[in-house]
Amino acid sequence: MTCTPESSICTTGLNGMLISGIFIQLLRQEYSGGNVQDDKLDGCRWVPSAHDALQEDPAASTILIESVYKWDVRTIGQRPALLVRRDQQAPQILGISGNRVLTMGTPSERDMQDWGYEHATPVQGAHTIFAIAREAGQAEVLAQESSAHLRQFGPVFEREFGFLRFHLSQIGAVAQLKESDEHFVVPLKVEYAYYDRWKLIPVAPRFAGVSIKNEGVQ
């Protein structure tokens, strides 16, 4: 992964909230730069605000692309939507001893103050993207377009963001939205894996402050 000085991925690593933001931005780019392949979606365009490129211009955008928790069925109106939800994140146990971390390096004790111990644990996770529209056919077309983008560019996303694995695993059946009988939804599930990495640097001897005395045998 190539990191710029401004990249938060290089300082914090991947996590559920950051991955949600990645999905939102990837989908916004698809629907803002003329990358849509299906002519039926020519009218779907996400337009950034003139004051903040990370926020939409609600007057100009004809599709909502946002976190599922920011969506309100009462205000969506006629616009189709792509809503992103984080699913379960599962740290994996490594080794027969049940150790949850993998020691990546073991410097000598005299180097511990400077080196510390680097650890990494693989995390398996998933996100669901809900393609929502007023008509079942439009929800299907929106889901097919978005799933094709995620599937075809998956290897690029995997490499650029440092995933161990990134793939579209499911395109769900179209169904009527529970929150509104005037909307239909198709869920898309993307599964991935990444390493959660950290370093532990001791700042004091392990038994500092503990007094051990040998009283001997009388």
MIKOL-232467 format. One line per field, with one value per residue (C-alpha): residue in three letters; x, y, z. Coordinates in Angstrom, 1 decimal. Layout:
residuo	(ala	...)
px	(X	...)
py	(Y	...)
pz	(Z	...)
//
This chain:
residuo	(met	thr	cys	thr	pro	glu	ser	ser	ile	cys	thr	thr	gly	leu	asn	gly	met	leu	ile	ser	gly	ile	phe	ile	gln	leu	leu	arg	gln	glu	tyr	ser	gly	gly	asn	val	gln	asp	asp	lys	leu	asp	gly	cys	arg	trp	val	pro	ser	ala	his	asp	ala	leu	gln	glu	asp	pro	ala	ala	ser	thr	ile	leu	ile	glu	ser	val	tyr	lys	trp	asp	val	arg	thr	ile	gly	gln	arg	pro	ala	leu	leu	val	arg	arg	asp	gln	gln	ala	pro	gln	ile	leu	gly	ile	ser	gly	asn	arg	val	leu	thr	met	gly	thr	pro	ser	glu	arg	asp	met	gln	asp	trp	gly	tyr	glu	his	ala	thr	pro	val	gln	gly	ala	his	thr	ile	phe	ala	ile	ala	arg	glu	ala	gly	gln	ala	glu	val	leu	ala	gln	glu	ser	ser	ala	his	leu	arg	gln	phe	gly	pro	val	phe	glu	arg	glu	phe	gly	phe	leu	arg	phe	his	leu	ser	gln	ile	gly	ala	val	ala	gln	leu	lys	glu	ser	asp	glu	his	phe	val	val	pro	leu	lys	val	glu	tyr	ala	tyr	tyr	asp	arg	trp	lys	leu	ile	pro	val	ala	pro	arg	phe	ala	gly	val	ser	ile	lys	asn	glu	gly	val	gln)
px	(0.0	1.4	0.7	0.7	1.6	-2.1	-3.3	-5.0	-4.8	-1.0	-1.3	-4.4	-4.6	-7.9	-10.9	-14.7	-15.5	-12.7	-13.7	-17.3	-15.8	-13.9	-17.0	-18.9	-16.2	-15.7	-19.4	-19.5	-16.6	-18.4	-21.6	-19.9	-17.3	-19.1	-18.1	-21.6	-21.9	-25.7	-27.5	-30.6	-28.7	-27.5	-29.7	-28.1	-25.3	-23.7	-22.5	-20.1	-20.8	-18.9	-17.7	-16.8	-15.9	-16.8	-20.4	-23.1	-24.9	-28.5	-29.9	-27.8	-27.3	-29.9	-28.7	-28.0	-24.8	-24.3	-24.1	-27.3	-27.5	-27.9	-30.7	-34.3	-37.1	-39.1	-36.6	-35.3	-38.1	-37.8	-34.0	-32.5	-29.9	-26.8	-26.5	-23.4	-23.6	-20.7	-21.3	-19.5	-15.7	-14.0	-10.4	-8.9	-7.1	-3.7	-1.7	-2.6	-2.1	-5.0	-2.8	-4.8	-1.8	1.1	4.6	6.2	9.6	11.5	14.5	17.0	16.1	18.6	16.9	13.3	13.3	13.8	12.2	9.3	7.3	5.3	2.0	-0.6	-3.9	-5.9	-9.5	-12.3	-15.2	-18.0	-20.0	-23.5	-24.5	-28.2	-29.4	-32.7	-35.2	-38.9	-39.3	-38.0	-36.5	-34.5	-33.2	-32.1	-30.3	-28.6	-27.5	-26.1	-24.2	-22.7	-21.9	-20.1	-18.0	-17.0	-16.3	-14.3	-12.2	-11.9	-8.2	-7.3	-9.1	-7.4	-3.9	-4.4	-6.0	-3.9	-6.6	-5.6	-8.8	-11.6	-14.5	-18.2	-19.7	-23.5	-26.1	-29.3	-32.9	-35.0	-37.5	-39.8	-38.2	-39.5	-39.4	-41.4	-43.8	-43.0	-39.3	-37.5	-34.0	-31.3	-28.5	-24.9	-22.4	-18.7	-16.3	-12.7	-9.8	-7.0	-4.2	-4.7	-1.1	0.3	3.6	4.2	7.2	8.0	8.6	9.7	11.0	8.2	8.5	9.3	8.2	8.0	10.3	11.4	13.3	14.9	14.6	16.6	15.9	16.5)
py	(0.0	3.4	6.0	9.8	11.9	12.8	9.2	8.1	4.5	4.6	6.0	4.2	1.1	-0.4	-0.6	-0.9	2.8	3.6	0.8	2.3	5.6	3.8	2.1	5.4	7.3	4.5	4.5	8.3	8.4	5.8	7.9	11.3	10.9	9.4	5.8	4.4	1.7	1.1	3.7	3.3	5.0	8.0	10.2	9.0	11.4	12.2	15.9	17.1	20.3	23.4	24.0	20.4	17.7	15.0	16.2	16.1	18.9	17.9	20.2	18.7	15.1	12.7	9.7	9.4	7.6	7.5	5.5	3.5	5.3	8.7	7.6	8.8	7.3	10.5	12.7	10.5	11.5	10.1	9.6	6.1	5.4	3.3	2.8	1.3	-0.8	-2.4	-6.0	-8.3	-7.9	-11.1	-11.1	-14.6	-16.8	-18.0	-21.0	-24.1	-22.2	-20.0	-16.9	-14.0	-12.2	-13.1	-11.9	-10.4	-9.7	-10.5	-8.2	-8.9	-7.7	-4.8	-3.5	-3.7	-0.1	1.1	-1.7	-3.2	-6.1	-5.8	-7.8	-8.5	-10.3	-11.0	-9.7	-11.0	-8.7	-7.7	-4.7	-4.7	-2.1	-1.6	-0.5	1.2	2.6	3.4	0.6	-3.0	-2.9	0.2	-1.3	-4.3	-2.2	-0.1	-3.2	-4.8	-1.6	-1.2	-4.9	-5.0	-2.0	-3.6	-7.0	-5.7	-3.3	-5.6	-6.5	-2.8	-1.9	-4.9	-3.7	0.1	-0.2	-3.1	-5.7	-9.4	-10.3	-8.2	-9.8	-9.4	-12.5	-12.0	-10.2	-10.6	-10.9	-7.8	-7.2	-4.5	-2.2	-2.8	0.9	1.9	0.0	2.5	1.4	-1.8	-2.9	-5.3	-6.0	-6.5	-8.2	-7.6	-9.7	-8.9	-9.5	-7.3	-7.2	-5.2	-4.3	-2.7	-2.4	-2.8	-0.9	-1.5	1.6	-0.1	-3.5	-6.1	-6.5	-2.9	-2.1	-5.8	-6.8	-10.5	-11.7	-15.0	-15.7	-18.9	-22.1	-22.3)
pz	(0.0	-1.0	1.8	1.5	4.6	4.9	4.8	8.1	7.0	7.6	11.1	12.4	10.2	8.9	11.2	10.8	10.8	8.4	6.0	6.0	4.9	2.2	0.8	0.8	-1.0	-3.6	-4.4	-4.6	-7.0	-9.2	-9.4	-9.7	-12.4	-15.4	-14.5	-14.6	-17.3	-17.4	-19.4	-17.2	-14.4	-16.4	-14.2	-11.0	-10.1	-6.8	-6.6	-3.8	-2.0	-3.2	0.4	1.4	-1.1	1.4	1.7	-0.9	-2.6	-1.8	-4.4	-7.3	-6.2	-7.6	-5.6	-1.8	-0.8	2.9	6.1	6.8	10.2	8.5	6.3	7.1	5.0	5.6	3.8	1.0	-1.3	-4.9	-4.9	-5.0	-2.3	-1.6	2.2	3.9	7.1	9.0	9.9	12.3	12.7	13.9	15.2	14.5	17.0	15.9	17.1	19.0	22.3	21.5	21.3	19.8	18.4	16.2	17.3	14.3	15.9	19.0	19.6	22.4	25.9	25.7	22.6	24.0	25.1	21.5	19.5	21.5	20.3	17.1	17.0	14.3	14.4	11.3	11.3	9.1	8.5	6.1	5.1	3.5	0.9	0.5	-3.0	-2.5	-5.0	-5.5	-8.0	-7.8	-11.2	-10.4	-7.2	-9.2	-11.8	-9.1	-7.3	-10.4	-11.4	-7.9	-7.4	-10.8	-9.7	-6.4	-8.1	-11.0	-9.1	-6.0	-6.7	-7.0	-3.7	-2.1	-3.1	-2.6	0.9	2.2	2.6	2.8	0.9	-0.6	-2.6	-3.3	-1.7	-2.2	-4.2	-2.2	-3.5	-4.1	-1.3	-0.1	2.4	6.0	6.8	3.8	1.5	-1.3	-1.5	-2.6	-1.5	-2.8	-0.3	-1.4	0.9	0.7	2.8	3.5	5.8	7.1	9.8	12.9	13.9	17.0	18.9	22.7	24.1	27.8	29.8	33.0	34.1	34.2	38.0	38.9	42.5	43.5	46.4	46.3	49.4	50.1	53.8	53.6	55.4	59.2)
//
